[in-house]
Structures are given as structure tokens and as C-alpha cells.
Amino acid sequence: MEVAVNTLGDLALLAAQRNMTPTAPKQRQVLALLSARANQLILTEDFYRELWGGRPPRTAAATMHTYVGQLRRSMTEALAVSPQTVSERLLITQPGGYLLRVDPERYDIARYHRLLEKADEARRTRRAEEAVLHYRAALSLWRGPALADISCGPVLRVWADGANESRLNATEKLIALELQLGNPLEVLSELRELAARHPLHENLHGQLMVALSQAGRRNEALEAYHSLRKRIVGELGLEPSARLTLLQQQIITSQAHGPERFDHRGVKSSASI
């Protein structure tokens, strides 16, 4: 059955070019949890924690039955198949919970992780240009923060936070590779946006400093350091890390002695990755 699940951005359950995503908030949470953990059994207790914070009403079991029944009816209509087919092959009741079965090729988070594995393997084996292509393909699947249009409860919040953290980590790896390949202009605009969204994230600001330095804009790189230091001191009462301070000194030295190459940790490097 041609069903697609999108979680990397707004939630969408698609079939036969129809969007079957419900509009009612609680139903959306049920579908979001089924989608976030597609092809895995989700225990009834997890639905209860997500929907009611672990304090389900006495009608919780009947309410869950209603939500799942409504989702099945939508799928049955969109796919033009029998209710039994949907119950047996798509949205399945199992002992203790429910499972949404989806082809991994039509499940965005599964495709993302497969591409990420290829990217990480290429990176480990020092195939930088190939890794860049895989990271970009993986990150292109994102349409915004994970489950961006869902009012997440405690279970979904953990899942969404983990997915968003994975996206940021993959982006940092991609940027590091582009800088090590000597391509600062490929990532400079994105780095500025990320640094603005994460004003105390030292690694991103360090990468911004490296990109500006590689692009011949060392004064701007040093200004970025001083702006970050002012925020860290003002908000946290701390000094920047030794690694970031070392990067600042290396950029100052490069002004006097010519351009240097830096890796994403702010350390002088002659290696390509």
C-alpha cells in the first residue's frame, strides 16, 4: 500500500496523493507517535504518557480505540481498500499496543538515517567529497524542525529533541568537511544563520570564525569571537573554552604570517579531513 510518512518538519501521512493527517490535536498526537516510531510496537502506556502525562482518564482505553478507528477509516477511504486490509497490513493492533507499518523508502526519518550512515562511513574512511554529498542528501529531507506542527507531550518531545539534535550534529559535520576541503563560501551563509539561532554554541561560532578566516575576512572572524565572548561572560559568567581561545590566537597569528588551515575544532591542520 502506497503510504508515506513525513516527520522531519510538519507531520504528514500521505496515501494516493491525499493527506490523511487529522486536525484534532489529540488525534494528531496519536498519529505523530505512530509515525515517529513507525514499524515499532508502541505500548499503550506510551500513548497514555504522551496524551495525558501518565494520568489517563478512566475512558482512556475507549478513547484510544476511537482515535485508532478514525485513523483507520481515513486510510481505508484514501487507499480504497477494505477495513480489514488496513487493520492487518497498515495500522495494526498487537498485544499491549499499536504499530504503523510503513515502507522504509517512504518514511523520511528512515531514509535520513540511511543516508547519514553512508555519510558517516565516508567521513570515517576519509572520502570527504562523497561524505559531503551524503550529508547534503540527508539534510535535504528536512522541511523544518521535527514534528514542527505538533503540540508534543513528554514522549514526543524526547523523540523530536533527539531528531533535531541529530540534524544539528549532521550539519556541523557537513560544515567541518566543507571547511577542511577549503570551501568556506559554501557554508558561510548557513553558519551565520545557525550561529544566530544558537548564540552560545561554541562549536558553531568557532566554525563561523574558521569560515570567515578562510574567506580572507579575518577581522570579521575576530569580531565574531569578541561578540561570543561578551555573551558568554555576560550570560554565563564564564570565559570561552581554551579551544576557542586557541582558535582566536591562531587567526591573529595568521594575519601576521599568512593564511592557515583549521579543522572544525579550531586546531591548525594540514590534513584534508
Beta strands, then each sheet from edge to edge (+ up, - down):
strand 1: 3-6
strand 2: 12-15
strand 3: 18-19
strand 4: 42-43
strand 5: 91-94
strand 6: 97-100
sheet 1: 1+ 2- 3+
sheet 2: 4+ 6- 5+
end
